[in-house]
């Protein structure tokens, strides 16, 4: 966007609805004012073929006259290259270091994984929309991964603009590559039985704990446990979480969360024969069945460590009751429900011929049955 910049014109410029917009002066090439969503106005000048951005101060602290004078000096003698010369790997490292001060370990791991997917080695400001689209295309068929990868890269570029590594975010107006429907998959009683019957081995016991507690996969991978409780410190919502260990959960412990989840899940799919399901569906299934079993919703939310729904921000501050006994009773109720499903099947340790074939072929290493 270009405009003949005058004091009155700058005063009338409105903040963008989101992100940042730079309005360049029609009278001095490369000179302009950058408008931010928060309402700030910053004088800038862009120089060289690489379009290096230099900030000259904020309006009205720096007047239009002084900013234009400073811009002319920069245009005559461009400054020594600074942070705008960062390569993508260098900027990625700096970004992750900055985020470590604000985000929990799970978020840092997620950011690292997806940013490492982008393998450019050139300068950050030379990365184009076409570069990004080409790389995302390699995730065709993985719609959720595409969306997450683009969103994290968009956040990265927002940081780069803030730190003046680049003068624009190539993804500023980009929409998510895919429109995803929220999953509403709830496993049937029969499917729960099949999964339970197929999980009498190391990784399977981990899945059983997920089924019985509604814990998140990422959190059970880093759990701790004492004699009576499971402890989750590194949680999605940054709130420490504790659940009582019920008898059936105790039979599955200890479990090793340091596994290759994707590979192990594929093996389990072969064993159980249940199609189109995810481990997170166990969490939604627990919540649904808790309602079916007349467990009060605020107790279910305590089990799931939700901070929304019935647990408002105010109630979390003023209601410090832990509902320890109510949570234990609800988990025991659900445990009895699962046991009822398992006992309704032929045997908790018997497998179909197809399941035995998968085992014989070396897909998994079985442990002796708990029963």
Secondary structure, DSSP 8 states (H G I E B T S, - for coil): -EE---HHHHHH----SSSEEEEEESSSTTEEEEEETTS-EEEEEEETTTTEEEEEEEETTS-HHHHHHHHHHHHHS-----GGG-BHHHHHHHHHHHHHTTS-HHHHHHHHHHHHH----SBGGG--HHHHHHHHHTTTT-HHHHHHHHHHHHHHHHHHHHTTS-S--TTTT---SS----------HHHHHHHHHT--BHHHHHHHHHHHH---HHHHTT-EE-SSEEEE-S-TTS--EEEE--HHHHHH-S----S-HHHHHHHHHHHH---S--TTHHHHHHHHHHHHTT--HHHHHHHHT-SSTTS-HHHHHH-----HHHHHHHHHHHHHHHHHHHHHSS-SS---HHHHHHHHTTS--B-----
